[in-house]
Amino acid sequence: MAASPQHSPRAQTQQQRTQGPGEAAIQHGADQLLALIDREKRIAVSQKDETIRQLAAQLHGYQQALSQTKSNHAAERSLQVRETQLLSEEIHRAKNGDSGVIDTLRRECESLRADCTATKGAVEQMGVYSVVPGFYSFAPQWIDLFHALGIEGGKPWSPEQLLAVIQAAAERLRQHRGDAPQPQQPLIDNNNDPFVLQTELNRARAYVARLEELASKQPAPTPPTVPSQGIPPPAPTPSTY
C-alpha cells in the first residue's frame, strides 16, 4: 500500500490558514483513521506472511517425510524381492539335491506300509482286535487257552495287564514243574498285581468247580459183599459098637 503523503510544516500551516477549525479537526480525524487502517493492514499482511511461511515449512516437512517414506518402502520392497529370490533359489537347490533322498524315503514309506498291512492281516488272523485304544480283545479260539491259564478270556486287556498275568501263570507253571528260572529271564514278582490276584482267584474257583464236576460224575461206591450166615451142617456123631 502506498504511504500517505507527507506535508511540510509550512504547507500544513498554509493549509490551516486556508481551512477553518472544523475542517482541520475533520482532516486530523481522517488522517488518524487512515493511519490506523494502514497499520492494521500492515499487521494483517505480516500475520498472513507468517502463516504462509509456517504452512510452507510444514508442507516442506511433509514432502520430505513422504519422500523418505517412499524411499524406505522402495528399499523394503527391494529387500523382500531379493530375499524371495534367494529363498526360491535355495528351495530349488534343495529340491534338486534331495530328490534322491525323497525317493528313498518314499520307497521306505511304501515298504513300511506294506509291512503294516501284512502285520495287521496276521494279527487279525490270529484273532487279536483293538476294541478301544490301548486295550485288546481276543477271538474265541483263545478262550480255552486263557481258561487253562486261569485268565479271563472274554474281557479286553491292556498289554501291561496281560503281560503281568501271563508272567504269573508262567511262574506258577515253572514252580509246578520244579524248573529253575533262566538267568536271562529273572523272576518278576507280580504277586501283588491286582490283575494277577484276580486271575489266581478265578483259577482257584475254576479248579474247585472242576473238582466238583468230576466228583459229581463218579459212580456211587458199591457196598462190600457180606457172606451169607447159613446154618452149618451137623457134626458127625461117633458110632457105637
ABEGO torsion letter per residue (X at the ends): XBBBBBBBAAAAAAAAAABBAAAAAAAAAAAAAAAAAAAAAAAAAAAAAAAAAAAAAAAAAAAAAAAAAAAAAAAAAAAAAAAAAAAAAAAAAAAAAAAAAAAAAAAAAAAAAAAAAAAAAAAAAAGBBBABBGBBBBBAAAAAAAAAAGBBAABBBBAAAAAAAAAAAAAAAAAAAGBBBBAABBBBBAAABAAAAAAAAAAAAAAAAAAAAAAAABBBBBBBBBBBBBBBBBBBBBBBX
